[in-house]
Amino acid sequence: MIDSLKIGLVVFGITLVGLGYWHYISVVDDLATARAEKASLELQLATVTDIANRNAEAVARADAERRAAVETLEFLQASVEKNSKTSRLAESEIDNATAADDGDVAPLMEALRESRFGGGR
């Protein structure tokens, strides 16, 4: 009986060591897999971060270009408004000019006046 108990304990010990070794190998494999996934994820993170940074720079450039375009358009609109006001004042002065102010002009200018403001003398 003592011999069978010793044999049982030896078998139990071998089984216990075998299961421990199997668990250790399993944990080492899981660790290697986790490290490989970590490396892959870090590479993906670096790639996505680089893309995000380039996109942010592109957005900043596009926003600066948009602001410059808006400033240019506002300047041009103000110029158009100023020119329109000046043109309306000039047209009003021409329309209200007295007959004494009217005189001979170059044929080209006369044709332009007639096409622009209409009517003859």
C-alpha positions as CSV (number, residue, x, y, z in Angstrom):
1,M,0.0,0.0,0.0
2,I,2.8,2.4,0.8
3,D,4.3,1.5,-2.5
4,S,1.1,2.3,-4.4
5,L,0.9,5.6,-2.4
6,K,4.4,6.5,-3.4
7,I,3.7,5.6,-7.0
8,G,0.4,7.7,-6.8
9,L,2.3,10.7,-5.4
10,V,5.0,10.4,-8.0
11,V,2.4,10.2,-10.8
12,F,0.6,13.1,-9.2
13,G,3.8,15.1,-9.0
14,I,4.7,14.4,-12.6
15,T,1.2,15.3,-13.7
16,L,1.3,18.5,-11.6
17,V,4.7,19.4,-13.2
18,G,3.4,18.6,-16.7
19,L,0.3,20.7,-16.2
20,G,2.5,23.6,-14.8
21,Y,4.8,23.3,-17.8
22,W,1.8,23.2,-20.2
23,H,0.4,26.4,-18.5
24,Y,3.8,28.1,-18.7
25,I,4.1,27.4,-22.4
26,S,0.5,28.6,-23.0
27,V,1.3,31.9,-21.1
28,V,4.5,32.4,-23.1
29,D,2.6,31.9,-26.4
30,D,-0.1,34.3,-25.3
31,L,2.6,36.8,-24.3
32,A,4.3,36.5,-27.7
33,T,1.0,36.9,-29.4
34,A,0.2,40.0,-27.3
35,R,3.6,41.5,-28.1
36,A,3.1,41.0,-31.8
37,E,-0.4,42.6,-31.6
38,K,1.0,45.5,-29.6
39,A,3.7,46.1,-32.2
40,S,1.1,46.0,-35.0
41,L,-1.2,48.3,-33.1
42,E,1.7,50.8,-32.4
43,L,2.5,50.8,-36.1
44,Q,-1.2,51.5,-37.0
45,L,-1.3,54.2,-34.3
46,A,1.8,55.9,-35.8
47,T,0.3,55.7,-39.3
48,V,-3.1,57.1,-38.2
49,T,-1.4,59.8,-36.2
50,D,0.7,60.8,-39.1
51,I,-2.4,60.9,-41.4
52,A,-4.3,63.0,-38.8
53,N,-1.4,65.4,-38.5
54,R,-1.2,65.9,-42.2
55,N,-5.0,66.4,-42.4
56,A,-4.8,69.0,-39.6
57,E,-2.1,70.8,-41.5
58,A,-4.1,70.7,-44.8
59,V,-7.2,72.0,-42.9
60,A,-5.1,74.9,-41.5
61,R,-3.8,75.7,-44.9
62,A,-7.3,75.6,-46.5
63,D,-8.6,77.8,-43.7
64,A,-5.9,80.3,-44.2
65,E,-6.6,80.3,-48.0
66,R,-10.3,80.7,-47.3
67,R,-9.7,83.7,-45.0
68,A,-7.4,85.3,-47.6
69,A,-10.0,84.7,-50.3
70,V,-12.7,86.3,-48.1
71,E,-10.5,89.3,-47.4
72,T,-9.9,89.7,-51.1
73,L,-13.5,89.4,-51.9
74,E,-14.4,92.0,-49.2
75,F,-11.8,94.4,-50.6
76,L,-13.1,93.9,-54.1
77,Q,-16.7,94.4,-53.0
78,A,-15.8,97.6,-51.2
79,S,-14.0,98.8,-54.4
80,V,-17.0,97.9,-56.5
81,E,-19.3,99.8,-54.2
82,K,-17.0,102.8,-54.2
83,N,-16.7,102.8,-58.0
84,S,-20.5,102.4,-58.3
85,K,-21.0,105.4,-56.1
86,T,-18.5,107.5,-58.1
87,S,-20.1,106.3,-61.3
88,R,-23.6,107.3,-60.1
89,L,-22.3,110.7,-59.1
90,A,-20.7,111.2,-62.4
91,E,-23.8,110.1,-64.3
92,S,-25.9,112.4,-62.2
93,E,-23.5,115.3,-62.9
94,I,-23.6,114.5,-66.7
95,D,-27.4,114.2,-66.7
96,N,-27.8,117.5,-64.8
97,A,-25.2,119.4,-66.8
98,T,-26.4,122.7,-68.4
99,A,-26.4,123.3,-72.1
100,A,-23.5,125.7,-71.7
101,D,-21.4,122.8,-70.4
102,D,-22.1,120.8,-73.5
103,G,-19.8,121.1,-76.4
104,D,-17.9,119.2,-79.1
105,V,-16.1,116.1,-78.1
106,A,-14.1,113.6,-80.0
107,P,-16.4,111.3,-82.0
108,L,-15.2,108.2,-80.0
109,M,-16.1,109.9,-76.7
110,E,-19.4,111.1,-78.2
111,A,-20.3,107.5,-79.3
112,L,-19.3,106.2,-75.9
113,R,-21.5,108.8,-74.1
114,E,-24.4,108.0,-76.3
115,S,-24.1,104.2,-75.8
116,R,-23.5,104.6,-72.1
117,F,-26.0,107.3,-71.2
118,G,-28.3,107.2,-74.2
119,G,-29.9,110.0,-76.2
120,G,-28.5,112.6,-78.4
121,R,-28.1,116.3,-77.8
